[in-house]
Structure formats: C-alpha cells, structure tokens
Amino acid sequence: MEVAWPRPERRRWSRRLGLAGVLLLVLVGCSERPYAPELRQDEATYVNRQEGFRFDAPPGWSQHARIAEGLPADAMSQERLLVKYKRLGSPRPAFFRASAYDLPADKSPVAYVAERPPGPENWTRTGKEETVDVGGQPGTRVTFHGNWDTDKVTKEVVAVRRGNGRVIFFTGIYPTADTQARQQIRTALASVVWENGSGAGAGR
C-alpha cells in the first residue's frame, strides 16, 4: 500500500532541496514517497513465529489488522493485538482475533478477561468458564453476551497461558443466532498448532 506525502509537504521539500538536492536523491536511489508494507489479506494460514503458533484463517474472511512481529521480550504493560479477521459478504459483522498479554502467575486469565472494560457493546458474562483443548495445550473459554443496536451478539474468549506469564487470547465475536459464524470461529481455533511444543513465548 503506497502512502504519499501531502502536496504542501512535497512543495516544501522541493524548495529546501532545490535542483541539486533532487539530483542527489536520484543518485543515491532514494524515493520521494515512503511506502507502507502491503497488508496480505489472502493468507490461508496465519503464522506468528515469535509467539510460536499458527492457525487457519476462517475461509472467506478478510485479514482486517495485523502487527509486525516484534513484541517486547519483557512484560507487556497492555494487551497487544496480533491479528484480526473480519467476515465479508454478510449484513452482520463477525470477528476473530488473536492477542497477547503478560499476566503474573497469581492472576488468572479468567479474572483478567472479566475485569476488562466492557466497550461499546456492554458485555455481560454468561455461564461458567470451560476448559478446552487448543492445539494440545489447555485453554479456558469465557462467554459474554451483548448487543449491537438491536442485534444480540456473543463474544467467546479462549485464553491459553504460555511461558513466563504470557497469555494468548483468541476472541470470536458473532451474532448470537449465527451458528455458521460460530462454527467458523471454533474451527479456526481448532486448527491452532504450537511450534516446538511450548512456543517462543515460553522460551523468553
């Protein structure tokens, strides 16, 4: 994706550099316009080598956001998004995302998720947490219900604790009555594979 400087910025640089400066830029191979890395939306499998896991993206969903690998090696002061997918071609949105956060050993992921700010959807926790298998690692699923306008929506958060306090959160948000979206999210979760058993997060 190309990002162009605004026209006044280019004019200001042209006045400062003059003809000699422009020739110098050409000679050293510099470009007048910086480029942002292209966001690949056609990847069938998301791979995060730093955190040591991968999973199959929900089919037909678009990669809505992704950060470059390079999370801090020390404890993170806030939860960081890793990747986010959005379902296309439907009047009702659905999302699936993975994020990471460092929790102390005496702080349970369930307690952390329950204490999160509710956001505009005003989530309410429902039922008890469930123990689920995530690529051979134990995970905990917490379910919330909320509303978008007049639509009832469900949020499922599955937390997997890695090493040194790092927790990977897999979050799915979908219309409560949309069983297909729910199944696609759970299928993506079921495809998680941890590299080298414990993953990079355990070896920091």
N, C-alpha and C positions, 0 to 999 in steps of 0.2 A: 504494500500500500504506500503510495507516494504522498509525502507531506510537503507542500510548497510553502515557502515563506510568503507572508502578505506582500503585496506590491510596494507599500511605503518602505518596508524593510529592505527590499531589493534595491530600491532607488537610493536609500541612504548608504548602503554598502557600495553601490556603484560610484557615488560622489566621493566616498572616502578613498576607495582603492584607485580610481582613475584607470586610464588605459594600461599603465604599467602593472598595476595590481591584477587586473583582469588577465593580462598575458601570463603573469606569474601563476595564477590559479590554473590556467590551462596547461602550463608546462609541468606543474607538479601533479597534474591529474586530479585535482580537487573538483568536486561538483558544486554548482551554485546552490543546489537544493538537497537537503538531507532526506534520507529515506528511512521509513519505519519498517521493521521486519513484517513480512507478509503473514497474516493470520491464516493458517491452514485449516479449512473447515471440512475437508474431505477425508480426514484420517479415520479409518475404521477402528483403530486401536489407539488409545491414549497411553503413552509411556512416560513415566517420571523416573528417571534413573537416580536422581538424588535421593528420593524417598523410597526407591526400590519397589515400585509396583506398577502394574498396568491393568487396563480393563478394556473391554469392547464398548464403544460408544453406542447408545441406543440408536437403532437403524432409522435413518431419515431425520435425525435431529442435527441441529447446527451447533458447531462449537462457538458459543457466544462470548467467551472470555477465556484467556489463558495467560499465566505469567511465565516468564522465562525461569528455568531452574536456577537456583542460587539463593535459597532461603538461608537465613543466618544459622551458623552452626551452634551458637549459644541459644539460650532460652528465648523464645519469641514473646514479646510483650502483648501481642494481639493475634487473633486468628487470621491466617493468611489464605486467601483463595488460591487454589492450584489450577482448576479448570472448571468451566461451567458450560453446560449444554442446554439448548432450548428446542422444544419441539416445534416444527414448522407445519404449515398446512392445516391448522386447526383453529377454530374460533376461540378456544380456551387454551391458555398457555400452560405448559408443564416444563419443569426444570430438573436438571440433575447436576450436582456439582460435588467436587472434592475439595477439601480444605485441610489445613494443618494448624495445630496449636500445641504448645508445650504446657502440660499440666503436672503439678507436683504429685508425688506418689499418693499423698493422702487426700487428693482431690479427685473424686470420681467424675468420669465424663458425663454421666447422667446428671449429676448435680450442676456441672458447668452448663450443659445444654438447657436445663430448666431455669437457670438464672440469666440466660441471655436476654437482652432487650427484645420485646415481642415484635417490634417492627410494625409497619402499617397494617399487617394482616391480623394483628392482635390474637396470636395463637393461644390455645388452651390445651394443656397436656391431657391426653386421654389414655386410660388403661395403664397397665404396668409395663415396665421395660421387658424386652425379650432378648434372650441370648441367641445369636445367630452365628453361623459359620461364614467367614469371609476369606476365601482362598486358603482355608486350613488354619486360620487364625480366629480366636474368639472375638466376637463383636457384640455390641449391645444396641438394640433398636429402641428408640423412643419415638412415640407418635403424638402428633399435635393436630388439632382441627382449628380451622379459622374460616374467614370469609373474605372474598374479593368481590366488592359490590354486593350482588345478591347471590353469588355462587359460593357453595360450600367447598372448601379445599382442605387437603390433607398434606401434612409435612411429616416425612419419615426421616429421622436422623440415625444413622448407624455409625457408632464410634468404635474404632479399633486402636487399642493402645500399642505403640511400638516401643522402642528403647529410649532410655533417658528422659522419660516423660512425654515424648512426642505422641500425639494422638491424631490419627487421620479420620476426618469426618466425611461420610458420604451422605448427602442430603438430597432427597427427592421431594418435589412439590408438584401436586397434580389435583385436578378437580376430583372430589371425593367419589363421584359416580363414574369416573373414567377408569374402568378396570384395565383397559388396554395400556394406558399410560403407566398405571401402577405396575403392571407386569413387565413393561419395557424397562422401567427403573430397576426392578428387582432382578431382571435378567442381566443388566449391566453390572449390578453389584455381585451377582453370582459368578461373573467372568473374571473377577479380580484375581490376579496372580502376583504373589510377592516374590521378588527376585532374591536369590541366595537365602531363602528361608526367612530371615528376620528383617531384611531390607536395610537400606542405607541409614534410615533413621535410628536403627538400633546400634549402629557402629560408630556414632559420632564421638 
